């Protein structure tokens, strides 16, 4: 029996620790880095805060909102001040210079100007649609990536168990071959089975690392950040109200809302064109004071200054639209045809929205049915494993056969997880399509 003194034990422990650190470094893991622990909701909120493209859209939307809110300022009168210094040429007296100071204000009023403020609001509403669509897409992608990572991690764990089982089977067949219990073919067959699993295990490990790096980047972390997923892949079957979802999506589909805004823009442009036929009122007032001899007479002497001013009220009327074939008349006719086209396109877009929801609901229902079948299969596999455990305890099965039964159970559970992922992805797609109306379905 080998006896080790305390110093040798310490040295041995240090060597083991160094070997573990070296192995972790070789595998690309950083033991000094604390993992970031996230639930799926935490991941979504983190992605919404960190996504630079979404932040750019948010800033642009804020600018459009500010423009829309301040559209009333077009009714403020314009105000300007001016000053000038002039010289007579040729000189006719000892002080050929003159100084003039003035101010001017003007205001234009028309029905068209009242309508123009609505254009800014339409731009803001269009920006809202784009931003909400981008935010919903990011929420969907993060949720799907989160649950896909859970499934990939489970696949890797099961594949590792399969490799260990294949290794045990190969070692046992070697021992039985040495004892003359099996043929050489059995040993070679078990070796091939083990070797065939090793590349698959390596590929799964590489795929998982790539997916984890992409998920970290999606959340705004460095690609080497370790993320620990806190939620489990659980599905609660939801009773879907197909008619309610169709009614919502027919009106809230981004393509429908965008087309409605374009139609409203055309209608607004048509009203603006008609209202330009109504006279517009312009008010202006100007006032100026001039000092004819600024370098020879006092500036504070009122008699040295002369004053002048002007108030003006004018009405203007555009007559272009009254003439057949004029540019304004042709533009108006084209707008009318374009509005008719948009009305027809809106009908098609709403019908497409209904069909899209129908198709997705059918996909959800098929996935739910498949999930129920997988769950029943898992229950059967669990029962089979319990029987295998009992036979192992009674001595009718060896440890390797029990491990095979456990591996079959794990693979069945993995198939349930994969089917759950399909259901969750379909739910996430429905939530994305319905927007705020689809949260929790």
BADO-895231 format. One record per residue (C-alpha): x, z, y. Coordinates in Angstrom, 3 decimals, always signed. Example, Ala and Ser with C-alpha at 12.3 -4.5 7.8 and 13.67 -1.06 7.14 Angstrom:
<nodes>
NODE|+12.300|+7.800|-4.500 .
NODE|+13.670|+7.140|-1.060 .
</nodes>
This chain:
<nodes>
NODE|+0.000|+0.000|+0.000 .
NODE|+1.413|-0.980|+3.445 .
NODE|+1.435|+1.755|+6.087 .
NODE|+1.686|+0.929|+9.796 .
NODE|+2.876|+3.325|+12.459 .
NODE|+0.948|+3.657|+15.770 .
NODE|+3.378|+1.381|+17.615 .
NODE|+2.904|-1.370|+15.046 .
NODE|-0.870|-1.030|+15.304 .
NODE|-0.702|-1.418|+19.098 .
NODE|+1.504|-4.503|+18.789 .
NODE|-0.837|-5.977|+16.195 .
NODE|-3.871|-5.369|+18.431 .
NODE|-2.142|-7.041|+21.395 .
NODE|-1.278|-10.034|+19.253 .
NODE|-4.878|-10.387|+18.095 .
NODE|-6.123|-10.129|+21.692 .
NODE|-3.683|-12.784|+22.887 .
NODE|-4.696|-15.085|+20.064 .
NODE|-8.393|-14.692|+20.979 .
NODE|-7.663|-15.477|+24.627 .
NODE|-5.583|-18.503|+23.644 .
NODE|-8.343|-19.757|+21.351 .
NODE|-10.933|-19.353|+24.106 .
NODE|-8.672|-21.191|+26.543 .
NODE|-8.171|-24.000|+24.063 .
NODE|-11.924|-24.354|+23.628 .
NODE|-12.396|-24.678|+27.408 .
NODE|-14.118|-21.290|+27.925 .
NODE|-13.206|-18.877|+30.753 .
NODE|-13.615|-15.308|+29.574 .
NODE|-12.990|-13.947|+33.072 .
NODE|-16.059|-15.709|+34.427 .
NODE|-19.317|-13.837|+34.302 .
NODE|-22.160|-16.070|+33.127 .
NODE|-25.011|-16.825|+35.500 .
NODE|-28.223|-15.558|+33.890 .
NODE|-31.294|-17.581|+34.828 .
NODE|-34.920|-17.874|+33.843 .
NODE|-36.555|-21.263|+34.189 .
NODE|-38.193|-20.222|+37.484 .
NODE|-34.850|-18.938|+38.795 .
NODE|-33.248|-22.274|+37.887 .
NODE|-35.961|-24.229|+39.716 .
NODE|-35.643|-22.121|+42.873 .
NODE|-31.860|-22.413|+42.780 .
NODE|-32.066|-26.214|+42.440 .
NODE|-34.530|-26.467|+45.337 .
NODE|-32.160|-24.507|+47.586 .
NODE|-28.958|-26.265|+46.524 .
NODE|-30.049|-29.903|+46.308 .
NODE|-28.420|-31.694|+49.251 .
NODE|-30.652|-34.768|+49.101 .
NODE|-33.727|-32.545|+49.291 .
NODE|-32.196|-30.672|+52.233 .
NODE|-31.620|-33.975|+54.064 .
NODE|-35.263|-34.909|+53.452 .
NODE|-36.325|-31.479|+54.684 .
NODE|-34.388|-31.890|+57.951 .
NODE|-35.810|-35.376|+58.482 .
NODE|-39.308|-34.049|+57.841 .
NODE|-38.741|-31.268|+60.376 .
NODE|-37.746|-33.857|+62.993 .
NODE|-40.882|-35.896|+62.269 .
NODE|-43.001|-32.747|+62.461 .
NODE|-41.543|-31.893|+65.855 .
NODE|-42.241|-35.409|+67.138 .
NODE|-45.836|-35.223|+65.851 .
NODE|-46.443|-31.811|+67.423 .
NODE|-45.094|-32.926|+70.794 .
NODE|-47.022|-36.206|+70.925 .
NODE|-49.127|-34.773|+73.782 .
NODE|-46.133|-34.995|+76.144 .
NODE|-46.817|-38.703|+76.672 .
NODE|-49.530|-37.561|+79.132 .
NODE|-47.024|-35.766|+81.340 .
NODE|-46.234|-37.723|+84.508 .
NODE|-42.755|-39.149|+84.887 .
NODE|-40.708|-37.669|+87.710 .
NODE|-37.463|-39.005|+89.228 .
NODE|-35.276|-38.259|+92.212 .
NODE|-32.835|-40.603|+93.958 .
NODE|-30.241|-40.594|+96.702 .
NODE|-28.286|-43.409|+98.342 .
NODE|-25.598|-44.035|+100.914 .
NODE|-25.589|-47.478|+102.550 .
NODE|-23.457|-49.247|+105.193 .
NODE|-24.466|-52.043|+107.523 .
NODE|-22.432|-55.234|+107.342 .
NODE|-21.173|-56.309|+109.781 .
NODE|-20.896|-53.071|+111.776 .
NODE|-23.277|-53.064|+114.762 .
NODE|-22.668|-49.565|+116.094 .
NODE|-20.315|-46.631|+115.803 .
NODE|-22.182|-45.142|+112.799 .
NODE|-23.121|-48.013|+110.423 .
NODE|-24.020|-45.666|+107.550 .
NODE|-27.399|-44.330|+106.463 .
NODE|-28.434|-41.717|+103.875 .
NODE|-31.711|-41.792|+101.971 .
NODE|-33.256|-39.138|+99.685 .
NODE|-36.404|-39.765|+97.669 .
NODE|-38.618|-38.753|+94.774 .
NODE|-41.144|-40.684|+92.698 .
NODE|-43.770|-39.731|+90.128 .
NODE|-46.097|-41.896|+88.064 .
NODE|-48.697|-41.564|+85.333 .
NODE|-50.359|-44.215|+83.202 .
NODE|-53.670|-43.475|+81.490 .
NODE|-55.394|-45.603|+78.856 .
NODE|-57.405|-45.246|+75.673 .
NODE|-54.563|-46.918|+73.768 .
NODE|-52.132|-44.195|+74.805 .
NODE|-54.461|-41.567|+73.358 .
NODE|-54.426|-43.399|+70.012 .
NODE|-50.648|-43.814|+69.984 .
NODE|-50.174|-40.098|+69.393 .
NODE|-51.762|-40.548|+65.975 .
NODE|-48.919|-42.859|+64.919 .
NODE|-46.448|-39.978|+65.060 .
NODE|-48.743|-37.868|+62.892 .
NODE|-48.996|-40.695|+60.325 .
NODE|-45.192|-40.889|+60.164 .
NODE|-45.055|-37.142|+59.524 .
NODE|-47.690|-37.353|+56.777 .
NODE|-45.756|-40.181|+55.109 .
NODE|-42.622|-38.030|+55.219 .
NODE|-44.560|-35.166|+53.642 .
NODE|-45.576|-37.389|+50.743 .
NODE|-41.973|-38.441|+50.107 .
NODE|-40.694|-34.872|+50.338 .
NODE|-43.365|-33.447|+48.030 .
NODE|-42.700|-36.212|+45.526 .
NODE|-38.941|-35.509|+45.563 .
NODE|-39.498|-31.759|+45.219 .
NODE|-41.933|-32.206|+42.321 .
NODE|-39.512|-34.552|+40.568 .
NODE|-36.698|-31.998|+40.888 .
NODE|-38.920|-29.207|+39.532 .
NODE|-39.838|-31.359|+36.543 .
NODE|-36.250|-32.389|+35.812 .
NODE|-34.933|-28.805|+35.975 .
NODE|-37.689|-27.500|+33.698 .
NODE|-37.114|-30.242|+31.135 .
NODE|-33.323|-29.825|+31.249 .
NODE|-33.641|-26.041|+30.813 .
NODE|-35.728|-26.281|+27.648 .
NODE|-33.687|-29.207|+26.323 .
NODE|-30.587|-26.999|+26.564 .
NODE|-32.322|-24.299|+24.523 .
NODE|-33.047|-26.820|+21.783 .
NODE|-29.486|-28.171|+21.844 .
NODE|-28.067|-24.671|+21.528 .
NODE|-30.309|-24.007|+18.526 .
NODE|-29.301|-27.325|+16.960 .
NODE|-25.630|-26.393|+17.289 .
NODE|-26.203|-22.989|+15.727 .
NODE|-28.057|-24.485|+12.766 .
NODE|-25.398|-27.166|+12.323 .
NODE|-22.729|-24.443|+12.233 .
NODE|-24.699|-22.663|+9.528 .
NODE|-24.950|-25.941|+7.614 .
NODE|-21.179|-26.427|+7.834 .
NODE|-20.578|-22.883|+6.571 .
NODE|-23.001|-23.475|+3.709 .
NODE|-21.290|-26.762|+2.807 .
NODE|-17.915|-24.985|+2.889 .
NODE|-19.211|-22.262|+0.576 .
NODE|-20.657|-24.877|-1.791 .
NODE|-17.359|-26.751|-1.868 .
NODE|-15.351|-23.580|-2.543 .
NODE|-17.712|-22.575|-5.312 .
NODE|-17.566|-26.002|-6.964 .
NODE|-13.756|-25.859|-6.830 .
NODE|-13.799|-22.493|-8.563 .
NODE|-16.290|-23.728|-11.160 .
NODE|-14.155|-26.831|-11.721 .
NODE|-11.148|-24.618|-12.405 .
NODE|-13.297|-22.741|-14.944 .
NODE|-14.458|-26.017|-16.492 .
NODE|-18.086|-25.559|-15.492 .
NODE|-18.491|-28.695|-13.327 .
NODE|-16.946|-32.142|-13.185 .
NODE|-14.419|-33.461|-10.692 .
NODE|-17.154|-35.688|-9.253 .
NODE|-19.157|-32.609|-8.199 .
NODE|-16.140|-31.209|-6.351 .
NODE|-15.502|-34.496|-4.543 .
NODE|-19.180|-34.879|-3.693 .
NODE|-19.291|-31.408|-2.148 .
NODE|-16.105|-32.123|-0.200 .
NODE|-17.580|-35.355|+1.190 .
NODE|-20.740|-33.478|+2.204 .
NODE|-18.664|-30.892|+4.049 .
NODE|-16.455|-33.467|+5.766 .
NODE|-19.472|-35.534|+6.795 .
NODE|-20.892|-32.539|+8.685 .
NODE|-17.734|-31.814|+10.678 .
NODE|-17.940|-34.868|+13.018 .
NODE|-21.630|-34.155|+13.526 .
NODE|-20.789|-30.589|+14.516 .
NODE|-18.127|-31.820|+16.945 .
NODE|-20.497|-34.361|+18.478 .
NODE|-23.203|-31.719|+18.955 .
NODE|-20.684|-29.383|+20.583 .
NODE|-19.518|-32.109|+22.972 .
NODE|-23.093|-33.096|+23.809 .
NODE|-23.968|-29.478|+24.554 .
NODE|-20.960|-29.025|+26.839 .
NODE|-21.848|-32.200|+28.737 .
NODE|-25.478|-31.116|+29.055 .
NODE|-24.446|-27.655|+30.291 .
NODE|-22.110|-29.208|+32.888 .
NODE|-24.835|-31.587|+34.091 .
NODE|-27.325|-28.715|+34.266 .
NODE|-24.885|-26.640|+36.342 .
NODE|-24.399|-29.566|+38.749 .
NODE|-28.172|-30.038|+38.955 .
NODE|-28.460|-26.430|+40.129 .
NODE|-25.632|-26.792|+42.637 .
NODE|-23.014|-24.850|+40.657 .
NODE|-19.522|-26.099|+39.759 .
NODE|-19.596|-27.986|+36.466 .
NODE|-17.512|-25.305|+34.696 .
NODE|-20.026|-22.543|+35.514 .
NODE|-21.344|-20.768|+32.429 .
NODE|-25.128|-20.424|+32.527 .
NODE|-26.967|-18.072|+30.206 .
NODE|-30.588|-19.055|+29.623 .
NODE|-32.885|-16.050|+29.604 .
NODE|-36.216|-17.614|+28.640 .
NODE|-37.242|-18.666|+25.171 .
NODE|-38.899|-21.875|+24.123 .
NODE|-42.481|-20.720|+23.697 .
NODE|-45.583|-22.846|+24.114 .
NODE|-49.013|-21.563|+24.966 .
NODE|-51.548|-24.271|+24.197 .
NODE|-53.579|-25.042|+27.317 .
NODE|-57.111|-26.390|+27.276 .
NODE|-56.889|-29.439|+29.521 .
NODE|-59.788|-30.440|+31.773 .
NODE|-59.352|-34.187|+31.638 .
NODE|-62.070|-35.106|+34.133 .
NODE|-60.855|-32.589|+36.707 .
NODE|-57.277|-33.853|+36.461 .
NODE|-58.403|-37.467|+36.765 .
NODE|-60.491|-36.655|+39.846 .
NODE|-57.534|-34.860|+41.452 .
NODE|-54.936|-37.500|+40.645 .
NODE|-57.111|-40.393|+41.800 .
NODE|-56.887|-38.935|+45.319 .
NODE|-53.481|-37.200|+45.311 .
NODE|-51.361|-39.851|+43.588 .
NODE|-48.485|-40.643|+45.998 .
NODE|-49.070|-44.382|+45.745 .
NODE|-52.749|-43.866|+46.643 .
NODE|-51.949|-41.571|+49.570 .
NODE|-49.297|-43.951|+50.879 .
NODE|-51.679|-46.901|+50.683 .
NODE|-54.356|-44.862|+52.469 .
NODE|-51.879|-44.102|+55.263 .
NODE|-50.979|-47.786|+55.559 .
NODE|-54.665|-48.654|+55.743 .
NODE|-55.146|-46.018|+58.443 .
NODE|-52.170|-47.458|+60.341 .
NODE|-53.737|-50.920|+60.243 .
NODE|-57.077|-49.516|+61.398 .
NODE|-55.316|-47.634|+64.181 .
NODE|-53.431|-50.778|+65.231 .
NODE|-56.723|-52.663|+65.331 .
NODE|-58.338|-50.006|+67.532 .
NODE|-55.290|-50.021|+69.801 .
NODE|-55.521|-53.800|+70.127 .
NODE|-59.218|-53.591|+71.033 .
NODE|-58.665|-50.762|+73.489 .
NODE|-56.021|-52.772|+75.318 .
NODE|-58.951|-54.904|+76.468 .
NODE|-60.185|-51.850|+78.368 .
NODE|-58.601|-51.495|+81.821 .
NODE|-55.719|-49.033|+81.995 .
NODE|-55.205|-46.817|+85.019 .
NODE|-51.812|-46.207|+86.622 .
NODE|-51.124|-43.633|+89.332 .
NODE|-47.880|-43.449|+91.277 .
NODE|-46.555|-41.719|+94.352 .
NODE|-43.201|-42.001|+96.099 .
NODE|-41.719|-40.267|+99.114 .
NODE|-38.359|-40.715|+100.850 .
NODE|-36.492|-39.462|+103.930 .
NODE|-33.738|-41.462|+105.632 .
NODE|-30.992|-40.372|+108.040 .
NODE|-29.830|-43.448|+109.979 .
NODE|-26.707|-41.842|+111.561 .
NODE|-25.418|-39.253|+109.065 .
NODE|-21.867|-39.123|+110.474 .
NODE|-22.730|-38.917|+114.169 .
NODE|-25.927|-36.810|+114.367 .
NODE|-26.765|-33.411|+112.882 .
NODE|-28.286|-33.279|+109.390 .
NODE|-30.444|-30.288|+110.244 .
NODE|-32.092|-31.935|+113.225 .
NODE|-35.538|-33.049|+112.087 .
NODE|-35.645|-35.823|+114.663 .
NODE|-32.664|-37.458|+112.932 .
NODE|-34.707|-38.065|+109.789 .
NODE|-37.427|-40.619|+109.230 .
NODE|-39.993|-40.281|+106.436 .
NODE|-41.895|-42.823|+104.358 .
NODE|-44.128|-42.635|+101.334 .
NODE|-46.517|-44.607|+99.186 .
NODE|-49.416|-43.744|+96.900 .
NODE|-50.666|-46.379|+94.501 .
NODE|-53.584|-46.699|+92.116 .
NODE|-53.756|-49.793|+89.903 .
NODE|-55.930|-51.124|+87.101 .
NODE|-54.653|-53.644|+84.575 .
NODE|-56.458|-55.603|+81.885 .
NODE|-55.031|-57.715|+79.065 .
NODE|-56.921|-60.954|+78.404 .
NODE|-54.787|-62.381|+75.571 .
NODE|-57.237|-61.420|+72.820 .
NODE|-60.051|-63.358|+74.489 .
NODE|-58.385|-66.731|+73.919 .
NODE|-58.710|-68.358|+70.440 .
NODE|-55.334|-69.078|+68.850 .
NODE|-53.488|-66.605|+71.063 .
NODE|-50.813|-64.383|+69.519 .
NODE|-52.964|-61.252|+69.937 .
NODE|-56.003|-62.974|+68.365 .
NODE|-54.009|-64.236|+65.346 .
NODE|-52.415|-60.801|+64.840 .
NODE|-55.864|-59.196|+64.861 .
NODE|-57.165|-61.636|+62.227 .
NODE|-54.119|-60.975|+60.032 .
NODE|-54.694|-57.226|+60.299 .
NODE|-58.290|-57.621|+59.188 .
NODE|-57.209|-59.598|+56.108 .
NODE|-54.477|-57.048|+55.353 .
NODE|-56.979|-54.191|+55.538 .
NODE|-59.250|-55.994|+53.082 .
NODE|-56.271|-56.404|+50.717 .
NODE|-55.444|-52.711|+51.001 .
NODE|-59.022|-51.732|+50.173 .
NODE|-58.850|-53.782|+46.974 .
NODE|-55.384|-52.410|+46.133 .
NODE|-56.672|-48.856|+46.547 .
NODE|-59.327|-49.512|+43.905 .
NODE|-56.645|-50.708|+41.468 .
NODE|-54.327|-47.778|+42.241 .
NODE|-57.094|-45.237|+41.604 .
NODE|-57.978|-46.902|+38.312 .
NODE|-54.299|-46.889|+37.311 .
NODE|-54.154|-43.177|+38.187 .
NODE|-57.077|-42.445|+35.877 .
NODE|-55.470|-44.425|+33.048 .
NODE|-52.134|-42.663|+33.559 .
NODE|-53.763|-39.241|+33.197 .
NODE|-55.737|-40.421|+30.167 .
NODE|-52.569|-41.690|+28.497 .
NODE|-50.646|-38.499|+29.207 .
NODE|-53.460|-36.243|+28.009 .
NODE|-53.619|-38.209|+24.747 .
NODE|-49.867|-37.732|+24.392 .
NODE|-50.268|-33.996|+24.925 .
NODE|-53.032|-33.826|+22.332 .
NODE|-50.930|-35.684|+19.757 .
NODE|-47.971|-33.403|+20.435 .
NODE|-50.176|-30.321|+20.098 .
NODE|-51.517|-31.560|+16.768 .
NODE|-47.985|-32.277|+15.518 .
NODE|-46.896|-28.823|+16.687 .
NODE|-49.683|-27.200|+14.688 .
NODE|-48.548|-29.061|+11.570 .
NODE|-44.931|-27.996|+12.179 .
NODE|-46.014|-24.393|+12.569 .
NODE|-47.879|-24.508|+9.265 .
NODE|-44.769|-26.004|+7.630 .
NODE|-42.682|-23.204|+9.113 .
NODE|-45.064|-20.603|+7.670 .
NODE|-44.661|-22.234|+4.244 .
NODE|-40.863|-22.229|+4.644 .
NODE|-40.931|-18.553|+5.621 .
NODE|-42.959|-17.761|+2.512 .
NODE|-40.517|-19.764|+0.374 .
NODE|-37.603|-17.844|+1.856 .
NODE|-39.283|-14.512|+1.154 .
NODE|-39.723|-15.566|-2.483 .
NODE|-36.082|-16.674|-2.617 .
NODE|-35.008|-13.288|-1.274 .
NODE|-37.046|-11.554|-3.938 .
NODE|-35.528|-13.719|-6.685 .
NODE|-32.038|-13.025|-5.266 .
NODE|-32.680|-9.298|-5.431 .
NODE|-33.939|-9.700|-9.005 .
NODE|-30.794|-11.618|-9.949 .
NODE|-32.399|-15.020|-10.527 .
NODE|-30.701|-16.703|-7.514 .
NODE|-27.123|-16.532|-6.304 .
NODE|-26.053|-16.036|-2.658 .
NODE|-25.441|-19.731|-2.022 .
NODE|-28.943|-20.748|-3.114 .
NODE|-30.370|-18.015|-0.895 .
NODE|-28.310|-19.373|+1.986 .
NODE|-29.666|-22.877|+1.303 .
NODE|-33.203|-21.485|+1.511 .
NODE|-32.335|-19.776|+4.797 .
NODE|-30.880|-23.019|+6.141 .
NODE|-34.034|-24.941|+5.220 .
NODE|-36.049|-22.307|+7.065 .
NODE|-33.822|-22.670|+10.147 .
NODE|-34.199|-26.448|+10.102 .
NODE|-37.966|-26.044|+9.890 .
NODE|-37.861|-23.696|+12.873 .
NODE|-35.781|-26.263|+14.729 .
NODE|-38.409|-28.922|+14.074 .
NODE|-40.977|-26.544|+15.613 .
NODE|-38.735|-26.090|+18.659 .
NODE|-38.359|-29.846|+19.061 .
NODE|-42.128|-30.307|+18.898 .
NODE|-42.574|-27.464|+21.396 .
NODE|-40.145|-29.278|+23.686 .
NODE|-42.279|-32.428|+23.507 .
NODE|-45.385|-30.426|+24.457 .
NODE|-43.589|-28.675|+27.325 .
NODE|-42.223|-31.985|+28.606 .
NODE|-45.733|-33.427|+28.593 .
NODE|-47.039|-30.368|+30.462 .
NODE|-44.181|-30.705|+32.980 .
NODE|-45.093|-34.367|+33.507 .
NODE|-48.721|-33.428|+34.155 .
NODE|-47.665|-30.736|+36.633 .
NODE|-45.444|-33.263|+38.403 .
NODE|-48.266|-35.802|+38.696 .
NODE|-50.838|-33.282|+39.928 .
NODE|-48.480|-31.503|+42.355 .
NODE|-49.745|-28.182|+43.694 .
NODE|-53.059|-28.719|+41.884 .
NODE|-51.226|-28.820|+38.536 .
NODE|-49.288|-25.532|+38.723 .
NODE|-50.083|-23.776|+35.462 .
NODE|-52.578|-26.583|+34.717 .
</nodes>
